[in-house]
Every structure is written in C-alpha cells, then in structure tokens.
Amino acid sequence: MSEPKVFLLPDLGEGLTEAELVNWLVAVGDEIRVDQPIAEVETAKSMVEVPSPYAGTVAVLHGEPGQTLDVGKPLISVMPVGAAAADDAAPAPSPDGIAASSMPSGSDRPDATPGAASSATAGLVADSPAAVAAEAYREEEKAGSGNVLIGYGTPGGHGVARRTRAPKRAVSESGSGVSAAEKAADDLVLMRTRVPGKLGAVISPLVRRMARDHGVDLGGLQGSGASGLIMRRDVEAVIKPSPVAERPVVEPAAPAAPSHTDARTGLGISGRTAVRGVRKAVAANMSRSRSEIPEATVWVDVDATALVEMRAALKKADPHNTPGLLAFIARFVTAGLKKFPELNTRIVTTEDAAGGTMQEIVAFDGVNLGFAAQTDRGLMVPSVRNADKLSARELDAEIRRLTAVVREGKATPAELGSGTFTLNNYGVFGVDGSAAIINHPEVGILGVGRIIDKPWVVNGELAVRKVTELTLTFDHRVCDGGAAGGFLRYVADAIENPGSVLADM
C-alpha cells in the first residue's frame, strides 16, 4: 500500500520556530496540485499562505484552526498522484472474508466482461451483505454520483476516490439547512471506516464526526442502510428528541456569578486571552531587549515650525505629490546615521578560538529604516530597504506602501525583519514622548511626539511655535552619550532648519 507524503511546516521566516494555524484552505479528500495554497498561518511576523510541495489527494490535516504548530512538525499528509488508483486496484476484503474484485471492468476475473461496470461486484458472494451494499452503491455510481465503496471505482474514474467541494446548501423545508439529496450524498462520501465488531457497518467520516460530537455510541446502533450501513439519518434519530416527547418546563436561571475568582484581588475573572501570534512575538522580543540591552534615553524639544511651513508651501504648489512630515524626518534620520554610524549597528555573540564567547559590533553598508505601524494584528515594524539612498518623496511612497501591506497582513518576513534602526511616530496617538524599547537586535530607536502649538522664545521674543519632542533610546554598549547626543541634535537641527540641511543631501 502506498504511503502518503508528509509535508512538515517550514520555517516561514528567519529564525521562526512556530506558527498559528488560522484556516485550512483544503479538506481531507481534496485533490491538490503543486504550489496550491493549503493553509493560512500566522507567524510572528505576518499572515501567510502555505503552498503544497506535493500533488495528490489530501490524506491527513495535522492540526486544527487556532492551534500553534512547531516548525518541522507535520502539517499535511498527501497521497501522491496515482497512488490512490494503485491502492484501489488491490482486492478489498468483504465482510464474508472473500476478496472482492477491485476493478470496475472486472479484469481480475477470467470470466468477466471487460468494460462492464456492473461486473465490479462479480467477486462477491451473490447474497452476501457486502454484495448488497456494493450493488446499492453501483446504482448510485450509474447516476453519476462519483461516490465509491472501498475496492470499487466509478465509471471513468479509474478507481480513484475523488472529493469535490459541495455548492452552498439551500435551507430545506425541514429547516436543517441540508436537503435530503445532499444528506444522502454525504452519507455515501468517503466510505472508509468500519465500526469494530460490525464488519457490515461501513460509515463515512461525516457520520462518525456527528456521532462523536453528540456522544452517540455507534457500536450499539443498528444501521438502516444496505448491509446494516449506519447512515446520517440513523444518528440524527438518536440525537433528535422525539416529536411526541413531553418537554420539561425549564425555569429561567438567575445570572451566574463568575466561575473563577482572582486570589490576589478577590475580583471575578471575566476572561483569559492566550498570548500568541504577533502579540507573543512582540512580548518575547521586548522582554529580550530589556534583559539583554543596557539602554539609555535622551530627548530634546524641537521647534518644527520651519519644517511645517516648508511642507505647507510645497503642498500648495503640488497638492498631490508632496511628502508627509514623517518622510522628511526619515530623510534627516538616514543622513544622521551616516554621520553617527555607531547607531546603525548590531551586536552579535560569537565563539572565540579558546571555545569561549565574545561580542562583536557589526556595522552595515547602508540603512534599512524600520518604522512602527499600528495594525489590527498589533504593532508591526516594516523596514524601508536602503533608505539612505532614497529621497524624501521616495521614502514617503515606500512608507505608504509598506503601511498598507502590513495592515493587510501580507508583509513578507524580509520586509518585517531586516531593519537596522527604527523610527517611531507615536505622536499620531496624541502623546508627547515615550522611552521606547529598542527593537532587538537593533541598537537604537528614535521617537517623534505630536506637533503642537507651544510658547517658544525666538530672538529674545516670546512666540507661539510648532513644537515636538524627539526621544532617542540607544544601546550603551555601542556608543556613549556623545554620539547619541550628536545624532539627536543633528536630527533636531535639520527639523528646525530644513532648508540648509536639505541643500547638503
């Protein structure tokens, strides 16, 4: 018997060890092709569709939606193309212990007529229970149902059990949402499982699942189908109350008190939410940042009036092609990192010749500028690749593109995990400042607060100006306060005097 090929969950991004299964895009019995999307999973970085490396029939789905799967563990098992036909060609034992012919043409029997579909039951004892059931399913096959019993193929199907998705079901007169014809079809789909001790009671996985969900013991149930086959209607008859039964009167219950109480506060616990997916990755990254990085924070208030006025003038001249304020600040940041490259580095731990460990500061030839973006899935930090080579207008276009991508959950691991420095515009939330946590393994993050009107002294006179606060959190292992302060002052001066700085860019 052919063995299915098992596809292991791959590493969908650098260093990922697990992913949450969001949704299956295929079902057991579906025929799939190479590179067909089979599941949606949420990694620590993004939501992605996983393609199948195999073509064939889905045999096993290893997991349920909402379950966290480890990288390298089975995701799906696929019976390769042609394997199902080979398996169906083998004789299947009948309930009487007599081998049944496996080919619709009856080619295994010297006295059979090749090509005659009705001769598929010739290998069974004429009056055996299996022969009765097989003949019933053969009649269904003649009607073009495509459903099979083990060891038999449908006309034109070459013995391969095929499963296709059913169309949306219309609500039947009974109110169950499933028509009688569809129920009958479901009862005949994938007839592969036998009830222990009842060789004639071949039932579908659909019926077994229904019985399991409602606590019905199939071993003690007498099927109404051919040869004692347990049908959907048999299980429904057990789980549905009798129409003549007198229903007990149920008094309305009083509102229940919380079932659990917090021991420390004495308050009822209203709910619990598992930390997983993006939130789990953020929590782990922030915890690692705080435990490994000796960070320090410096900040400065900045008069952004000149920058705001410059952008307003550009927007008046070209309303549809003017970069946003964040794009201009991003351009100042990349220029500042060129002057103070210590903040555009990374610390790595390596093994020395003596077998011990040592730390190295790795510098980069270029800047991948990350920026914080709030999404429905949590805080994401996509990065603009080679941001130091882009103009303010090009930075603006890339920031807008990446923001849309991450909010749709379609950002790639490379777009989310390749930053060398992060720019965080928390001013959009209406706050002035924040001692941000460094996005490990980077060594610095610059925060920009809201721009508001404040009293400011200009040339010895009090005036109302557009003021913002810049906050730099940096890894004290890579530089001291001089470099950090120099970088922060450079960006602040660029915001206060954008014309003179832009002339040198």
LUMDREN-616404 format. One record per residue (C-alpha): residue number from 1; residue in three letters; x negated, y, z. Coordinates in steps of 0.2 Angstrom, whole numbers, padded with zeros to 4 digits. Each point is the difference from the previous one (the first is absolute). Layout:
REM residues N
<rec NUM ALA <X Y Z>>
...
//
This chain:
REM residues 505
<rec 1 MET <0000 0000 0000>>
<rec 2 SER <-0007 0017 -0005>>
<rec 3 GLU <-0005 0012 0015>>
<rec 4 PRO <0005 0018 -0001>>
<rec 5 LYS <-0013 0013 0000>>
<rec 6 VAL <-0001 0011 0015>>
<rec 7 PHE <-0003 0019 -0002>>
<rec 8 LEU <-0008 0007 0016>>
<rec 9 LEU <0003 0018 0004>>
<rec 10 PRO <-0014 0010 -0007>>
<rec 11 ASP <-0009 0015 0008>>
<rec 12 LEU <0010 0014 -0008>>
<rec 13 GLY <-0013 0013 0006>>
<rec 14 GLU <-0017 0002 0007>>
<rec 15 GLY <-0001 -0008 0017>>
<rec 16 LEU <0019 -0004 0002>>
<rec 17 THR <0004 -0016 0010>>
<rec 18 GLU <0019 0000 0000>>
<rec 19 ALA <0015 0006 -0009>>
<rec 20 GLU <0019 0001 0004>>
<rec 21 LEU <0011 -0010 -0012>>
<rec 22 VAL <0014 0013 -0004>>
<rec 23 ASN <0010 -0009 -0014>>
<rec 24 TRP <-0001 -0016 -0011>>
<rec 25 LEU <0002 0004 -0018>>
<rec 26 VAL <0002 -0018 -0005>>
<rec 27 ALA <0009 -0015 0008>>
<rec 28 VAL <-0003 -0019 0002>>
<rec 29 GLY <0003 -0008 -0017>>
<rec 30 ASP <-0003 0016 -0010>>
<rec 31 GLU <-0011 -0002 -0015>>
<rec 32 ILE <-0014 0013 0000>>
<rec 33 ARG <-0014 0005 -0012>>
<rec 34 VAL <-0018 0006 0003>>
<rec 35 ASP <-0001 0017 0007>>
<rec 36 GLN <0019 0001 0004>>
<rec 37 PRO <0003 0010 0016>>
<rec 38 ILE <0005 -0013 0014>>
<rec 39 ALA <0001 0010 0016>>
<rec 40 GLU <-0001 0018 0007>>
<rec 41 VAL <-0012 0002 0015>>
<rec 42 GLU <-0004 0014 0010>>
<rec 43 THR <-0019 0002 0005>>
<rec 44 ALA <-0008 0011 0011>>
<rec 45 LYS <-0002 0012 -0014>>
<rec 46 SER <0014 -0001 -0012>>
<rec 47 MET <0015 -0010 -0007>>
<rec 48 VAL <-0005 -0012 -0014>>
<rec 49 GLU <0007 -0013 -0011>>
<rec 50 VAL <-0009 -0016 0000>>
<rec 51 PRO <-0002 -0009 -0017>>
<rec 52 SER <-0001 -0019 -0002>>
<rec 53 PRO <-0015 -0008 -0007>>
<rec 54 TYR <0009 -0015 -0005>>
<rec 55 ALA <0014 -0004 -0012>>
<rec 56 GLY <0013 -0013 0004>>
<rec 57 THR <0015 -0004 0012>>
<rec 58 VAL <0000 0008 0018>>
<rec 59 ALA <-0001 -0014 0012>>
<rec 60 VAL <-0003 0008 0017>>
<rec 61 LEU <0001 0018 0007>>
<rec 62 HIS <-0012 0001 0015>>
<rec 63 GLY <0008 0013 0010>>
<rec 64 GLU <0016 0010 0004>>
<rec 65 PRO <0003 0019 -0003>>
<rec 66 GLY <-0007 0010 0015>>
<rec 67 GLN <-0013 -0013 0004>>
<rec 68 THR <-0018 0005 0001>>
<rec 69 LEU <-0011 -0012 -0011>>
<rec 70 ASP <-0019 -0002 0002>>
<rec 71 VAL <-0012 0003 -0015>>
<rec 72 GLY <-0005 -0017 -0006>>
<rec 73 LYS <0015 -0009 0006>>
<rec 74 PRO <0013 -0008 -0012>>
<rec 75 LEU <0012 0012 -0008>>
<rec 76 ILE <0009 -0011 -0013>>
<rec 77 SER <-0001 -0017 -0007>>
<rec 78 VAL <0003 -0002 -0019>>
<rec 79 MET <0003 -0017 -0010>>
<rec 80 PRO <-0010 0003 -0016>>
<rec 81 VAL <0008 0000 -0017>>
<rec 82 GLY <0003 -0018 -0006>>
<rec 83 ALA <-0002 -0007 0017>>
<rec 84 ALA <0018 0000 0004>>
<rec 85 ALA <0004 -0009 -0017>>
<rec 86 ALA <-0014 -0013 0005>>
<rec 87 ASP <0008 -0003 0017>>
<rec 88 ASP <0017 -0002 -0007>>
<rec 89 ALA <-0006 -0013 -0012>>
<rec 90 ALA <-0004 -0012 0014>>
<rec 91 PRO <0014 -0012 0006>>
<rec 92 ALA <0010 0006 0014>>
<rec 93 PRO <0006 -0013 0013>>
<rec 94 SER <0019 -0002 0001>>
<rec 95 PRO <0009 -0002 0016>>
<rec 96 ASP <0001 -0019 -0004>>
<rec 97 GLY <-0019 -0001 -0001>>
<rec 98 ILE <0001 -0002 -0019>>
<rec 99 ALA <-0011 0011 -0011>>
<rec 100 ALA <0010 0012 -0010>>
<rec 101 SER <-0005 0005 -0018>>
<rec 102 SER <-0008 0017 0001>>
<rec 103 MET <0002 0005 -0018>>
<rec 104 PRO <0016 0007 -0008>>
<rec 105 SER <-0004 -0010 -0016>>
<rec 106 GLY <-0001 -0016 0009>>
<rec 107 SER <-0017 -0003 -0008>>
<rec 108 ASP <-0007 -0010 0015>>
<rec 109 ARG <0013 -0014 -0004>>
<rec 110 PRO <-0002 -0011 -0015>>
<rec 111 ASP <0018 -0002 -0003>>
<rec 112 ALA <0004 0019 0001>>
<rec 113 THR <0005 0011 -0014>>
<rec 114 PRO <-0013 0014 -0002>>
<rec 115 GLY <0008 0018 0001>>
<rec 116 ALA <0016 -0006 0008>>
<rec 117 ALA <0002 0011 0015>>
<rec 118 SER <0013 -0011 0008>>
<rec 119 SER <-0012 -0014 0001>>
<rec 120 ALA <-0010 0009 0014>>
<rec 121 THR <0010 -0011 0013>>
<rec 122 ALA <-0003 -0016 -0009>>
<rec 123 GLY <-0014 -0005 0013>>
<rec 124 LEU <0013 0000 0015>>
<rec 125 VAL <0011 -0014 0006>>
<rec 126 ALA <0017 0004 -0009>>
<rec 127 ASP <0010 0002 0016>>
<rec 128 SER <-0013 0006 0012>>
<rec 129 PRO <0003 0016 0009>>
<rec 130 ALA <-0015 0008 -0009>>
<rec 131 ALA <0008 -0004 -0017>>
<rec 132 VAL <0016 0008 0005>>
<rec 133 ALA <-0009 0016 0006>>
<rec 134 ALA <-0011 0000 -0016>>
<rec 135 GLU <0014 -0002 -0011>>
<rec 136 ALA <0009 0015 0008>>
<rec 137 TYR <-0015 0011 -0002>>
<rec 138 ARG <-0002 -0006 -0018>>
<rec 139 GLU <0017 0006 -0004>>
<rec 140 GLU <-0005 0017 0008>>
<rec 141 GLU <-0016 0000 -0011>>
<rec 142 LYS <0011 -0003 -0016>>
<rec 143 ALA <0009 0016 0005>>
<rec 144 GLY <-0017 0009 -0001>>
<rec 145 SER <-0002 0003 0018>>
<rec 146 GLY <-0019 -0004 0000>>
<rec 147 ASN <0001 -0007 0017>>
<rec 148 VAL <-0008 -0017 0004>>
<rec 149 LEU <-0001 -0014 0012>>
<rec 150 ILE <-0017 -0007 0004>>
<rec 151 GLY <-0007 -0011 -0014>>
<rec 152 TYR <0012 0008 -0014>>
<rec 153 GLY <-0002 0014 -0012>>
<rec 154 THR <0012 0011 -0009>>
<rec 155 PRO <0002 -0001 -0019>>
<rec 156 GLY <-0014 0011 -0008>>
<rec 157 GLY <-0008 0002 0017>>
<rec 158 HIS <-0013 -0013 -0001>>
<rec 159 GLY <0003 -0006 0017>>
<rec 160 VAL <-0006 0017 0008>>
<rec 161 ALA <0011 0006 0014>>
<rec 162 ARG <0003 0018 -0004>>
<rec 163 ARG <0007 0014 0012>>
<rec 164 THR <0007 0016 -0006>>
<rec 165 ARG <0006 0015 0010>>
<rec 166 ALA <0019 0000 0001>>
<rec 167 PRO <0009 0016 -0006>>
<rec 168 LYS <0008 0011 0014>>
<rec 169 ARG <0015 -0009 0007>>
<rec 170 ALA <0017 0007 -0001>>
<rec 171 VAL <0011 -0001 0016>>
<rec 172 SER <0012 -0014 -0002>>
<rec 173 GLU <0018 -0001 0005>>
<rec 174 SER <-0005 -0009 0016>>
<rec 175 GLY <-0010 0015 0005>>
<rec 176 SER <-0016 -0010 0002>>
<rec 177 GLY <-0009 0009 -0014>>
<rec 178 VAL <-0004 -0016 -0009>>
<rec 179 SER <0011 -0008 -0013>>
<rec 180 ALA <0004 -0018 0000>>
<rec 181 ALA <-0010 -0003 -0016>>
<rec 182 GLU <-0015 0008 0007>>
<rec 183 LYS <0002 -0010 0016>>
<rec 184 ALA <0000 -0016 -0010>>
<rec 185 ALA <-0015 0006 -0010>>
<rec 186 ASP <-0010 0004 0016>>
<rec 187 ASP <0005 -0017 0007>>
<rec 188 LEU <-0009 -0008 -0015>>
<rec 189 VAL <-0016 0010 0000>>
<rec 190 LEU <-0016 -0007 0005>>
<rec 191 MET <0006 -0017 0006>>
<rec 192 ARG <-0016 -0006 0009>>
<rec 193 THR <0003 -0003 0018>>
<rec 194 ARG <0007 -0015 0008>>
<rec 195 VAL <0008 -0002 0017>>
<rec 196 PRO <-0010 -0013 0011>>
<rec 197 GLY <0010 -0016 0001>>
<rec 198 LYS <0012 0005 -0014>>
<rec 199 LEU <-0008 -0004 -0016>>
<rec 200 GLY <0015 0005 -0010>>
<rec 201 ALA <0002 0017 0008>>
<rec 202 VAL <-0011 0011 -0012>>
<rec 203 ILE <0003 0018 0004>>
<rec 204 SER <-0007 0017 -0006>>
<rec 205 PRO <-0011 0011 0010>>
<rec 206 LEU <0014 0013 0000>>
<rec 207 VAL <0012 -0012 0009>>
<rec 208 ARG <-0014 -0005 0012>>
<rec 209 ARG <-0003 0018 0004>>
<rec 210 MET <0018 0003 0003>>
<rec 211 ALA <0001 -0014 0012>>
<rec 212 ARG <-0015 0005 0009>>
<rec 213 ASP <0006 0018 0002>>
<rec 214 HIS <0016 -0006 0008>>
<rec 215 GLY <-0006 -0015 0010>>
<rec 216 VAL <0008 -0013 -0010>>
<rec 217 ASP <-0007 -0018 0002>>
<rec 218 LEU <-0001 -0007 -0018>>
<rec 219 GLY <-0004 -0017 0007>>
<rec 220 GLY <0018 -0002 0006>>
<rec 221 LEU <0009 0008 -0014>>
<rec 222 GLN <0009 -0010 -0014>>
<rec 223 GLY <-0003 0008 -0017>>
<rec 224 SER <0015 0002 -0012>>
<rec 225 GLY <-0010 -0001 -0015>>
<rec 226 ALA <-0005 -0015 -0011>>
<rec 227 SER <-0009 -0013 0010>>
<rec 228 GLY <0003 0009 0016>>
<rec 229 LEU <-0009 0016 -0006>>
<rec 230 ILE <0002 0014 0013>>
<rec 231 MET <0006 0015 -0009>>
<rec 232 ARG <0002 0018 0005>>
<rec 233 ARG <0018 -0002 0003>>
<rec 234 ASP <-0003 -0014 0013>>
<rec 235 VAL <-0011 0012 0010>>
<rec 236 GLU <0012 0014 -0001>>
<rec 237 ALA <0014 -0011 0006>>
<rec 238 VAL <-0010 -0003 0016>>
<rec 239 ILE <-0005 0018 0003>>
<rec 240 LYS <0016 0008 -0004>>
<rec 241 PRO <0014 0000 0013>>
<rec 242 SER <0016 -0009 -0004>>
<rec 243 PRO <0014 0011 -0007>>
<rec 244 VAL <0012 -0008 0013>>
<rec 245 ALA <-0011 0002 0015>>
<rec 246 GLU <0006 0012 0013>>
<rec 247 ARG <-0013 0013 0002>>
<rec 248 PRO <-0004 0005 0019>>
<rec 249 VAL <0004 0018 0005>>
<rec 250 VAL <-0017 0009 0003>>
<rec 251 GLU <0001 0015 0012>>
<rec 252 PRO <-0011 0014 -0005>>
<rec 253 ALA <-0016 0000 0009>>
<rec 254 ALA <-0007 0014 0011>>
<rec 255 PRO <-0016 0008 -0007>>
<rec 256 ALA <-0015 -0010 0004>>
<rec 257 ALA <-0014 0007 0010>>
<rec 258 PRO <-0017 -0001 -0007>>
<rec 259 SER <-0006 -0017 0000>>
<rec 260 HIS <-0018 0005 0005>>
<rec 261 THR <-0006 0012 0012>>
<rec 262 ASP <-0018 0008 0000>>
<rec 263 ALA <-0008 -0005 0017>>
<rec 264 ARG <-0010 0017 0001>>
<rec 265 THR <0013 0012 -0004>>
<rec 266 GLY <0016 -0009 0005>>
<rec 267 LEU <0008 0005 -0016>>
<rec 268 GLY <0009 -0011 -0013>>
<rec 269 ILE <-0011 -0005 -0015>>
<rec 270 SER <0010 0005 -0015>>
<rec 271 GLY <-0011 -0008 -0013>>
<rec 272 ARG <-0017 -0007 -0005>>
<rec 273 THR <-0009 0004 -0017>>
<rec 274 ALA <-0014 -0011 -0005>>
<rec 275 VAL <-0016 0010 -0005>>
<rec 276 ARG <-0004 -0007 -0017>>
<rec 277 GLY <-0003 0005 -0018>>
<rec 278 VAL <-0007 0018 -0002>>
<rec 279 ARG <0004 0005 0018>>
<rec 280 LYS <-0011 -0015 0006>>
<rec 281 ALA <-0014 0005 -0012>>
<rec 282 VAL <0000 0018 0006>>
<rec 283 ALA <0001 -0005 0018>>
<rec 284 ALA <-0015 -0012 -0002>>
<rec 285 ASN <-0010 0013 -0010>>
<rec 286 MET <0003 0014 0013>>
<rec 287 SER <-0004 -0011 0014>>
<rec 288 ARG <-0017 -0005 -0008>>
<rec 289 SER <-0004 0018 -0004>>
<rec 290 ARG <0003 0006 0018>>
<rec 291 SER <-0010 -0015 0007>>
<rec 292 GLU <-0015 0001 -0012>>
<rec 293 ILE <-0002 0018 -0005>>
<rec 294 PRO <-0007 0013 0012>>
<rec 295 GLU <0011 0014 -0007>>
<rec 296 ALA <-0001 0019 0003>>
<rec 297 THR <0012 0014 -0005>>
<rec 298 VAL <-0003 0018 -0005>>
<rec 299 TRP <0013 0012 -0007>>
<rec 300 VAL <0002 0018 -0006>>
<rec 301 ASP <0014 0012 -0004>>
<rec 302 VAL <-0001 0006 -0018>>
<rec 303 ASP <0008 0015 -0009>>
<rec 304 ALA <0007 -0008 -0015>>
<rec 305 THR <0008 0016 -0007>>
<rec 306 ALA <-0012 0002 -0015>>
<rec 307 LEU <0003 -0018 -0005>>
<rec 308 VAL <0019 0002 0001>>
<rec 309 GLU <0000 0016 -0010>>
<rec 310 MET <-0012 -0007 -0013>>
<rec 311 ARG <0012 -0015 -0003>>
<rec 312 ALA <0015 0011 0000>>
<rec 313 ALA <-0008 0010 -0014>>
<rec 314 LEU <-0005 -0015 -0010>>
<rec 315 LYS <0018 -0007 0002>>
<rec 316 LYS <0007 0016 -0007>>
<rec 317 ALA <-0010 -0001 -0015>>
<rec 318 ASP <0002 -0019 -0003>>
<rec 319 PRO <0015 -0006 0011>>
<rec 320 HIS <-0001 -0018 -0006>>
<rec 321 ASN <-0018 -0004 0000>>
<rec 322 THR <-0007 0008 0016>>
<rec 323 PRO <-0008 -0012 0013>>
<rec 324 GLY <0007 -0001 0018>>
<rec 325 LEU <-0010 0007 0015>>
<rec 326 LEU <-0005 -0018 0005>>
<rec 327 ALA <-0009 -0002 -0017>>
<rec 328 PHE <-0010 0016 0003>>
<rec 329 ILE <-0005 -0005 0017>>
<rec 330 ALA <-0004 -0018 -0006>>
<rec 331 ARG <-0012 0009 -0013>>
<rec 332 PHE <-0008 0010 0014>>
<rec 333 VAL <-0002 -0017 0010>>
<rec 334 THR <-0009 -0009 -0014>>
<rec 335 ALA <-0012 0015 -0002>>
<rec 336 GLY <-0003 0000 0019>>
<rec 337 LEU <-0004 -0018 0000>>
<rec 338 LYS <-0013 0003 -0014>>
<rec 339 LYS <-0009 0012 0012>>
<rec 340 PHE <0002 -0011 0016>>
<rec 341 PRO <-0001 -0018 -0007>>
<rec 342 GLU <-0002 -0007 0017>>
<rec 343 LEU <0019 0001 0002>>
<rec 344 ASN <0002 -0010 -0016>>
<rec 345 THR <-0008 -0016 0006>>
<rec 346 ARG <0004 -0017 0008>>
<rec 347 ILE <-0008 -0009 0014>>
<rec 348 VAL <-0003 -0019 -0003>>
<rec 349 THR <-0008 -0013 0012>>
<rec 350 THR <-0012 -0012 -0008>>
<rec 351 GLU <-0012 -0014 0006>>
<rec 352 ASP <-0018 0004 0002>>
<rec 353 ALA <-0015 -0012 -0004>>
<rec 354 ALA <-0001 -0005 0018>>
<rec 355 GLY <0018 -0006 0000>>
<rec 356 GLY <0007 0015 0009>>
<rec 357 THR <0011 0013 -0006>>
<rec 358 MET <-0003 0018 -0005>>
<rec 359 GLN <0011 0014 -0006>>
<rec 360 GLU <-0003 0010 -0017>>
<rec 361 ILE <0008 0016 -0006>>
<rec 362 VAL <0006 -0003 -0018>>
<rec 363 ALA <0001 0016 -0011>>
<rec 364 PHE <0011 0001 -0016>>
<rec 365 ASP <-0004 0007 -0017>>
<rec 366 GLY <0017 0009 -0001>>
<rec 367 VAL <0016 0003 0010>>
<rec 368 ASN <0016 -0010 0001>>
<rec 369 LEU <0011 0012 0009>>
<rec 370 GLY <0014 -0009 0010>>
<rec 371 PHE <0016 0010 0005>>
<rec 372 ALA <0013 -0005 0013>>
<rec 373 ALA <0017 -0003 -0008>>
<rec 374 GLN <0016 -0004 0010>>
<rec 375 THR <0011 -0013 -0007>>
<rec 376 ASP <0015 -0011 0005>>
<rec 377 ARG <-0013 -0014 0003>>
<rec 378 GLY <-0010 0011 0012>>
<rec 379 LEU <-0016 0011 -0002>>
<rec 380 MET <-0010 -0004 -0016>>
<rec 381 VAL <-0017 0006 -0005>>
<rec 382 PRO <-0003 -0001 -0019>>
<rec 383 SER <-0016 0007 -0007>>
<rec 384 VAL <-0004 0011 -0015>>
<rec 385 ARG <-0015 -0009 -0008>>
<rec 386 ASN <-0015 0011 -0004>>
<rec 387 ALA <0009 0015 0006>>
<rec 388 ASP <-0015 0011 0000>>
<rec 389 LYS <0000 -0001 -0019>>
<rec 390 LEU <0018 0007 -0001>>
<rec 391 SER <0006 0018 -0001>>
<rec 392 ALA <0014 0006 0011>>
<rec 393 ARG <0013 -0002 -0013>>
<rec 394 GLU <-0006 -0018 -0003>>
<rec 395 LEU <0000 -0004 0018>>
<rec 396 ASP <0018 0007 0002>>
<rec 397 ALA <0005 -0012 -0014>>
<rec 398 GLU <-0008 -0015 0008>>
<rec 399 ILE <0006 0004 0017>>
<rec 400 ARG <0018 0001 -0007>>
<rec 401 ARG <-0002 -0016 -0009>>
<rec 402 LEU <-0007 -0010 0014>>
<rec 403 THR <0013 0007 0012>>
<rec 404 ALA <0014 -0007 -0011>>
<rec 405 VAL <-0009 -0017 -0002>>
<rec 406 VAL <-0002 -0003 0019>>
<rec 407 ARG <0018 0006 0003>>
<rec 408 GLU <0006 -0013 -0013>>
<rec 409 GLY <-0011 -0013 0009>>
<rec 410 LYS <-0009 -0004 -0016>>
<rec 411 ALA <-0018 0007 0005>>
<rec 412 THR <-0014 -0013 -0003>>
<rec 413 PRO <-0012 -0005 0013>>
<rec 414 ALA <-0014 0010 -0009>>
<rec 415 GLU <0011 0016 0001>>
<rec 416 LEU <0003 -0003 0019>>
<rec 417 GLY <-0017 -0006 0006>>
<rec 418 SER <-0014 0009 -0009>>
<rec 419 GLY <0000 0017 0008>>
<rec 420 THR <-0016 0008 0007>>
<rec 421 PHE <0008 0015 0009>>
<rec 422 THR <0018 0004 0004>>
<rec 423 LEU <0009 0016 -0001>>
<rec 424 ASN <0016 0001 0011>>
<rec 425 ASN <0013 0013 -0003>>
<rec 426 TYR <0011 -0002 0016>>
<rec 427 GLY <0006 0018 -0002>>
<rec 428 VAL <0014 -0007 -0010>>
<rec 429 PHE <0007 -0006 0016>>
<rec 430 GLY <0000 0017 0008>>
<rec 431 VAL <-0014 -0002 0012>>
<rec 432 ASP <-0016 0011 0002>>
<rec 433 GLY <-0014 -0013 0004>>
<rec 434 SER <-0004 -0017 0004>>
<rec 435 ALA <-0015 -0010 0006>>
<rec 436 ALA <0002 -0013 -0013>>
<rec 437 ILE <-0007 -0018 0001>>
<rec 438 ILE <-0013 -0004 -0013>>
<rec 439 ASN <0005 -0011 -0014>>
<rec 440 HIS <-0012 -0015 0003>>
<rec 441 PRO <-0013 -0003 -0007>>
<rec 442 GLU <-0001 0018 -0006>>
<rec 443 VAL <-0010 0013 0011>>
<rec 444 GLY <0011 0015 -0001>>
<rec 445 ILE <0018 0007 -0002>>
<rec 446 LEU <0005 0018 -0003>>
<rec 447 GLY <0017 0006 0006>>
<rec 448 VAL <0010 0015 -0007>>
<rec 449 GLY <0013 0008 0011>>
<rec 450 ARG <0015 0010 -0006>>
<rec 451 ILE <-0002 0017 -0007>>
<rec 452 ILE <0009 0013 0010>>
<rec 453 ASP <0001 0019 0002>>
<rec 454 LYS <-0011 0005 0015>>
<rec 455 PRO <-0008 0016 0007>>
<rec 456 TRP <-0018 0001 -0007>>
<rec 457 VAL <-0013 0014 0001>>
<rec 458 VAL <-0006 0006 -0017>>
<rec 459 ASN <-0013 0013 -0001>>
<rec 460 GLY <0003 0005 0018>>
<rec 461 GLU <0019 0002 -0003>>
<rec 462 LEU <0014 -0012 0006>>
<rec 463 ALA <0009 -0008 -0015>>
<rec 464 VAL <0012 -0014 -0003>>
<rec 465 ARG <-0009 -0014 -0010>>
<rec 466 LYS <0003 -0018 -0006>>
<rec 467 VAL <-0010 -0010 0012>>
<rec 468 THR <-0003 -0019 0001>>
<rec 469 GLU <-0011 -0011 0011>>
<rec 470 LEU <-0013 -0012 -0006>>
<rec 471 THR <-0005 -0015 0011>>
<rec 472 LEU <-0015 -0011 -0004>>
<rec 473 THR <-0002 -0017 0009>>
<rec 474 PHE <-0017 -0008 -0004>>
<rec 475 ASP <-0010 -0015 0005>>
<rec 476 HIS <-0014 0007 0011>>
<rec 477 ARG <-0011 -0014 -0005>>
<rec 478 VAL <-0003 0007 -0018>>
<rec 479 CYS <-0002 0018 0004>>
<rec 480 ASP <-0001 0013 0014>>
<rec 481 GLY <0011 0015 0003>>
<rec 482 GLY <-0011 0011 -0011>>
<rec 483 ALA <0005 -0010 -0016>>
<rec 484 ALA <0018 -0002 0005>>
<rec 485 GLY <0001 0019 0005>>
<rec 486 GLY <-0008 0004 -0017>>
<rec 487 PHE <0012 -0010 -0010>>
<rec 488 LEU <0015 0007 0009>>
<rec 489 ARG <-0006 0018 -0002>>
<rec 490 TYR <-0003 -0003 -0018>>
<rec 491 VAL <0018 -0006 -0003>>
<rec 492 ALA <0007 0014 0010>>
<rec 493 ASP <-0010 0014 -0009>>
<rec 494 ALA <0005 -0007 -0017>>
<rec 495 ILE <0019 0001 0006>>
<rec 496 GLU <-0003 0018 0006>>
<rec 497 ASN <-0010 0005 -0016>>
<rec 498 PRO <0006 -0012 -0014>>
<rec 499 GLY <-0006 0012 -0014>>
<rec 500 SER <-0018 0000 0005>>
<rec 501 VAL <-0001 -0019 0003>>
<rec 502 LEU <0009 -0005 -0015>>
<rec 503 ALA <-0012 0010 -0011>>
<rec 504 ASP <-0014 -0012 0006>>
<rec 505 MET <0010 -0016 -0004>>
//
